[in-house]
Amino acid sequence: MIGVSHDNIDTLKKFSVGECRSKFPVAADADSKIIKSYDASMPMKASMANRVSYM
């Protein structure tokens, strides 16, 4: 499993270690290409990723 976020890499380093407790990596998607390609944006703010899981 990997998380994807629109946040910058410095923010995600802190988030991955703190909030996620290093349980999974979080990738930075600054230009939202991954978020858009998986149609995983939030309905009210397209630049932000929604919490979606794919298997």
Backbone as CSV, one residue per row, in Angstrom:
resi,resn,N_x,N_y,N_z,CA_x,CA_y,CA_z,C_x,C_y,C_z
1,MET,0.848,-1.167,0.000,0.000,0.000,0.000,0.895,1.232,0.000
2,ILE,0.455,2.237,-0.698,1.140,3.528,-0.737,0.096,4.640,-0.755
3,GLY,0.358,5.688,-0.011,-0.526,6.849,-0.018,-0.016,7.861,-1.030
4,VAL,-0.909,8.641,-1.584,-0.552,9.700,-2.525,-1.232,10.985,-2.074
5,SER,-0.465,12.060,-2.046,-1.004,13.332,-1.598,-0.466,14.466,-2.460
6,HIS,-1.222,15.537,-2.528,-0.821,16.732,-3.257,0.201,17.551,-2.463
7,ASP,0.397,17.234,-1.192,1.346,17.964,-0.340,2.780,17.814,-0.834
8,ASN,3.645,18.738,-0.410,5.056,18.655,-0.801,5.776,17.569,-0.003
9,ILE,6.953,17.211,-0.453,7.694,16.091,0.128,8.058,16.322,1.590
10,ASP,8.398,17.539,1.986,8.737,17.805,3.389,7.545,17.579,4.313
11,THR,6.375,18.030,3.889,5.152,17.807,4.671,4.857,16.321,4.779
12,LEU,5.037,15.606,3.683,4.728,14.175,3.667,5.714,13.351,4.481
13,LYS,6.945,13.770,4.555,7.912,13.060,5.402,7.439,13.086,6.848
14,LYS,7.020,14.259,7.313,6.524,14.396,8.681,5.231,13.592,8.875
15,PHE,4.320,13.681,7.909,3.041,12.972,7.994,3.250,11.461,8.023
16,SER,4.119,10.956,7.144,4.340,9.524,7.043,4.886,8.946,8.341
17,VAL,5.793,9.661,8.975,6.385,9.188,10.226,5.444,9.416,11.403
18,GLY,4.809,10.585,11.457,3.951,10.931,12.590,2.571,10.309,12.528
19,GLU,1.774,10.751,11.579,0.380,10.310,11.479,0.254,8.837,11.062
20,CYS,1.066,8.428,10.122,0.989,7.043,9.605,1.846,6.089,10.420
21,ARG,2.672,6.656,11.296,3.571,5.863,12.142,4.437,4.919,11.308
22,SER,4.825,5.380,10.124,5.692,4.637,9.197,5.096,3.292,8.769
23,LYS,3.767,3.158,8.815,3.124,1.911,8.406,3.088,1.749,6.892
24,PHE,3.117,2.874,6.168,3.159,2.814,4.708,3.749,4.110,4.174
25,PRO,4.364,4.042,2.994,4.943,5.251,2.409,3.871,6.169,1.824
26,VAL,4.196,7.437,1.745,3.293,8.421,1.152,4.067,9.165,0.060
27,ALA,3.537,9.162,-1.154,4.193,9.805,-2.297,3.643,11.197,-2.523
28,ALA,4.521,12.100,-2.946,4.114,13.460,-3.280,3.661,13.517,-4.733
29,ASP,2.515,14.117,-4.965,1.958,14.285,-6.316,1.652,15.765,-6.513
30,ALA,2.708,16.571,-6.535,2.566,18.030,-6.556,1.762,18.547,-7.736
31,ASP,1.842,17.889,-8.874,1.102,18.358,-10.057,-0.232,17.619,-10.235
32,SER,-0.587,16.773,-9.287,-1.861,16.026,-9.260,-2.065,15.078,-10.442
33,LYS,-1.011,14.690,-11.127,-1.161,13.763,-12.259,-1.701,12.405,-11.817
34,ILE,-1.175,11.877,-10.724,-1.634,10.564,-10.229,-3.067,10.676,-9.736
35,ILE,-3.341,11.721,-8.960,-4.689,11.930,-8.416,-5.714,11.999,-9.548
36,LYS,-5.409,12.753,-10.582,-6.324,12.898,-11.721,-6.450,11.608,-12.520
37,SER,-5.336,10.908,-12.733,-5.385,9.696,-13.556,-6.191,8.578,-12.893
38,TYR,-6.267,8.580,-11.566,-7.066,7.579,-10.851,-8.432,8.126,-10.444
39,ASP,-8.762,9.330,-10.913,-10.032,9.964,-10.571,-10.254,9.930,-9.054
40,ALA,-9.214,10.352,-8.335,-9.229,10.266,-6.875,-9.220,11.633,-6.207
41,SER,-9.713,12.642,-6.892,-9.731,13.975,-6.291,-10.976,14.167,-5.433
42,MET,-10.874,15.095,-4.501,-12.020,15.406,-3.648,-13.060,16.146,-4.480
43,PRO,-14.330,15.878,-4.260,-15.383,16.510,-5.055,-15.375,18.039,-5.020
44,MET,-15.104,18.636,-3.885,-15.170,20.091,-3.757,-13.828,20.782,-4.002
45,LYS,-12.726,20.016,-4.022,-11.397,20.598,-4.237,-10.568,19.620,-5.061
46,ALA,-10.601,19.780,-6.360,-10.004,18.818,-7.293,-8.500,18.648,-7.127
47,SER,-7.801,19.612,-6.542,-6.358,19.483,-6.381,-5.980,18.587,-5.203
48,MET,-6.951,18.222,-4.371,-6.675,17.389,-3.212,-7.145,15.960,-3.463
49,ALA,-6.379,15.010,-2.938,-6.734,13.596,-3.084,-7.804,13.218,-2.074
50,ASN,-8.753,12.430,-2.531,-9.770,11.864,-1.667,-9.209,10.573,-1.101
51,ARG,-9.737,10.106,-0.030,-9.267,8.827,0.531,-9.959,7.699,-0.209
52,VAL,-9.196,7.082,-1.090,-9.718,6.024,-1.941,-8.746,4.860,-1.904
53,SER,-9.245,3.656,-1.893,-8.384,2.464,-1.932,-8.658,1.679,-3.193
54,TYR,-7.592,1.205,-3.808,-7.684,0.358,-5.001,-6.964,-0.936,-4.701
55,MET,-7.535,-2.043,-5.131,-6.907,-3.347,-4.883,-6.648,-4.038,-6.188
